[in-house]
Amino acid sequence: QVQLVESGGGLVQPGGSLRLSCAASGFTFSDYAMAWYRQAPGKERELAATITATSGSRDYADSVKGRFTISRDNAKNTMYLQMNSLKPEDTAVYYCFAKKTWGQGTQVTVSS
């Protein structure tokens, strides 16, 4: 079955960086577009970034554009989210999404 496992979250100071990873299994990774979502406390889950199967197209929410970079390595069945210039409002649980399946999420906390 499809499995998505996120890692790389943690506590970081404002202005800092983190790289999230999503390890995928149970499907042909290179055939599917993928996405990162996030859910802040008390808010609805929102789309942060998407990437097509061959990385030919990437898209970002306005709130993260210019600071976050989505990428993937089809040889490793892994997707990434490089997050730079982090702000307190980036604090959320970050979820990997593909093939109508969610990962378990990884917590990102931006605080001094």
C-alpha positions in Angstrom: 0.0 0.0 0.0 1.0 3.6 -0.4 3.2 4.9 2.4 4.5 8.4 2.9 6.9 9.2 5.7 7.9 12.7 6.5 11.0 13.7 8.5 13.2 16.7 9.1 10.9 18.9 11.2 12.0 20.5 14.4 12.4 23.8 16.3 14.2 26.6 14.5 14.7 30.3 15.2 13.2 32.9 12.9 15.3 33.4 9.9 16.6 29.8 10.0 16.3 26.9 7.6 15.0 23.4 7.6 14.8 20.7 5.0 11.9 18.3 5.1 11.9 14.9 3.4 9.1 12.6 2.3 10.1 9.0 1.7 7.5 7.2 -0.5 6.8 3.5 -1.1 4.1 1.3 -2.5 3.6 3.0 -5.8 5.6 4.1 -8.9 6.9 7.3 -7.4 8.1 8.8 -10.7 4.6 8.6 -12.2 2.9 10.9 -9.8 2.8 14.6 -8.9 3.3 15.3 -5.3 2.6 18.1 -2.8 3.4 19.5 0.6 0.6 20.8 2.7 0.7 22.4 6.2 -1.7 22.9 9.0 -1.1 25.5 11.6 -2.8 25.3 15.1 -6.5 26.2 14.8 -6.4 26.6 11.0 -7.3 24.5 8.0 -4.8 22.5 6.1 -3.4 24.5 3.2 -1.4 23.7 0.2 2.2 24.9 0.4 3.9 23.6 -2.8 3.4 21.1 -5.6 5.7 19.4 -8.1 5.0 17.4 -11.2 6.2 13.8 -11.7 9.3 14.9 -13.7 9.9 18.1 -11.8 9.0 20.0 -14.9 6.7 22.3 -13.0 6.6 23.5 -9.5 4.1 25.8 -7.8 4.0 27.6 -4.5 1.5 29.3 -2.2 2.1 33.1 -2.1 3.0 32.8 1.6 6.0 30.7 0.9 7.1 31.8 -2.6 10.7 32.8 -2.8 11.6 31.2 0.6 10.6 27.5 0.1 11.8 25.1 -2.7 10.1 21.8 -3.5 12.2 19.1 -5.2 12.2 15.4 -5.7 14.7 12.6 -6.4 12.9 9.9 -8.4 15.8 7.5 -8.0 15.4 7.7 -4.2 11.6 7.9 -4.1 11.9 11.0 -2.0 10.5 14.5 -2.1 12.0 17.5 -0.3 11.0 20.9 0.9 13.8 23.3 1.6 12.5 26.0 3.8 14.6 29.2 4.2 14.0 32.5 6.0 11.5 30.8 8.3 8.9 32.9 10.1 6.9 32.2 13.2 3.8 32.0 10.9 5.4 29.0 9.2 4.8 27.0 12.4 2.6 24.0 11.4 2.5 20.3 10.9 3.8 19.7 7.4 2.3 16.8 5.4 3.3 15.0 2.3 0.5 14.1 -0.2 0.4 11.9 -3.2 -2.0 9.4 -4.8 -4.8 10.5 -2.5 -2.7 9.5 0.6 -1.3 11.6 3.4 1.8 11.1 5.5 1.7 11.3 9.2 3.1 14.8 9.3 6.2 16.4 10.8 6.1 19.4 13.2 7.9 22.6 12.3 8.1 25.2 15.0 9.6 28.6 14.4 10.3 30.5 17.6 13.0 32.4 19.4 
